[in-house]
Amino acid sequence: MNEHQFVSHVRERAGLESTDEARAAVQATLRVFGSRLTEPEVDDLAAQVPESFGSDLTGEGGTEPESFDAETFVDRVRDREATDGRIDESDAASHAKAVASTLADSVGDGELGGIRAQLPGSYERLFNPDTAGS
């Protein structure tokens, strides 16, 4: 999936008005994923997302991934969106779901399995496009 397609999917799934808002949601969500996953997984994922978003994943990681549940994940996306200022952070849950479900559609099954293996079950709702608006 190229950058335009990725952003368009996120925009549609999250019900965002502009491409700039969708891009802000993608960047905020990928940055939080970058802090949550192991470095090898982040590197693998960065190789499969549109090139312009790879640095959003790899720029946040430390030597060890942070451990937090899906609720905290959404809170961190909300905080990043608030700092960014291009998007209404009150809908961060919808934005995170739109980005995660678009990731699920765009990366290979092996990569998606690797991501899911590192996350607790509470994250599954983020990867389901049917719940992207809830």
C-alpha positions as CSV (number, residue, x, y, z in Angstrom):
1,M,0.0,0.0,0.0
2,N,1.5,3.4,-0.9
3,E,1.4,6.5,1.2
4,H,-1.7,8.0,-0.5
5,Q,-3.7,4.8,-0.1
6,F,-2.6,4.3,3.5
7,V,-3.6,7.9,4.4
8,S,-6.9,7.6,2.5
9,H,-7.8,4.4,4.3
10,V,-7.1,6.0,7.7
11,R,-9.0,9.1,6.7
12,E,-12.1,7.1,5.6
13,R,-12.0,4.7,8.6
14,A,-11.6,7.5,11.2
15,G,-14.1,9.9,9.5
16,L,-11.5,12.6,9.3
17,E,-12.1,15.7,7.2
18,S,-8.6,16.2,5.7
19,T,-5.5,14.3,4.6
20,D,-3.5,16.4,7.0
21,E,-5.6,15.1,9.9
22,A,-5.2,11.6,8.7
23,R,-1.5,12.0,8.4
24,A,-1.3,13.4,12.0
25,A,-3.3,10.3,13.2
26,V,-0.9,8.0,11.4
27,Q,2.2,9.7,12.8
28,A,0.9,9.8,16.4
29,T,-0.2,6.2,16.3
30,L,3.0,4.8,14.7
31,R,5.2,6.7,17.2
32,V,3.4,5.0,20.0
33,F,3.7,1.6,18.3
34,G,7.4,2.4,18.0
35,S,7.8,2.7,21.7
36,R,5.7,-0.4,22.4
37,L,7.3,-3.0,20.1
38,T,10.8,-4.5,20.2
39,E,13.4,-2.9,18.0
40,P,13.6,-5.8,15.5
41,E,9.8,-5.8,15.1
42,V,9.8,-2.0,14.7
43,D,12.5,-2.3,12.0
44,D,10.5,-5.0,10.2
45,L,7.3,-3.0,10.4
46,A,9.1,0.2,9.2
47,A,10.2,-1.7,6.1
48,Q,6.5,-2.5,5.3
49,V,4.8,0.8,5.9
50,P,5.1,3.7,3.4
51,E,8.6,5.0,3.5
52,S,7.6,8.5,4.7
53,F,6.2,6.9,7.9
54,G,9.1,4.6,8.7
55,S,10.9,7.2,10.8
56,D,7.7,7.7,12.9
57,L,8.2,4.1,14.1
58,T,11.9,4.0,14.5
59,G,12.4,7.4,16.1
60,E,10.7,6.5,19.3
61,G,12.1,3.2,20.4
62,G,14.6,2.7,23.1
63,T,16.6,-0.4,23.9
64,E,13.6,-2.0,25.5
65,P,10.0,-1.7,24.5
66,E,7.6,-0.2,27.0
67,S,4.8,-2.4,28.3
68,F,1.4,-0.9,28.4
69,D,-2.2,-1.9,27.7
70,A,-4.5,-0.8,24.8
71,E,-6.1,1.9,27.0
72,T,-2.8,3.4,27.8
73,F,-1.8,3.1,24.1
74,V,-4.8,5.2,23.1
75,D,-4.0,7.7,25.9
76,R,-0.5,8.1,24.5
77,V,-1.9,8.6,20.9
78,R,-4.2,11.3,22.4
79,D,-1.3,13.0,24.1
80,R,0.7,13.0,20.8
81,E,-2.2,14.3,18.8
82,A,-2.8,17.1,21.4
83,T,0.9,18.1,21.1
84,D,0.8,18.0,17.3
85,G,-2.2,20.3,17.1
86,R,-3.4,19.3,13.6
87,I,-6.2,17.0,14.8
88,D,-8.9,16.8,17.5
89,E,-7.4,14.4,20.0
90,S,-10.8,13.7,21.6
91,D,-11.3,11.0,18.9
92,A,-7.9,9.4,19.5
93,A,-9.4,5.9,20.0
94,S,-11.0,6.1,16.6
95,H,-7.8,7.3,15.0
96,A,-5.7,4.6,16.6
97,K,-8.2,1.9,15.5
98,A,-8.2,3.3,11.9
99,V,-4.4,3.3,11.8
100,A,-4.0,-0.1,13.4
101,S,-6.6,-1.7,11.1
102,T,-5.0,-0.1,8.1
103,L,-1.7,-1.6,9.2
104,A,-3.3,-5.0,9.5
105,D,-4.5,-4.7,5.9
106,S,-1.2,-3.4,4.5
107,V,1.5,-5.6,6.1
108,G,2.2,-9.2,5.5
109,D,0.6,-11.9,7.6
110,G,4.0,-12.8,9.2
111,E,4.6,-9.2,10.2
112,L,1.1,-8.8,11.6
113,G,1.6,-12.0,13.6
114,G,4.8,-10.7,15.0
115,I,3.2,-7.5,16.1
116,R,0.2,-9.3,17.7
117,A,2.5,-11.7,19.5
118,Q,4.1,-8.8,21.4
119,L,0.8,-7.2,22.4
120,P,-1.8,-8.3,25.0
121,G,-5.2,-9.4,23.9
122,S,-6.7,-5.9,24.7
123,Y,-5.1,-4.7,21.5
124,E,-7.1,-6.9,19.2
125,R,-9.9,-4.4,19.0
126,L,-7.5,-1.9,17.5
127,F,-6.8,-4.2,14.5
128,N,-10.4,-4.9,13.6
129,P,-11.7,-2.4,11.0
130,D,-15.3,-3.0,12.0
131,T,-14.6,-1.3,15.3
132,A,-12.6,1.6,13.8
133,G,-15.4,4.1,14.5
134,S,-16.3,3.0,18.0
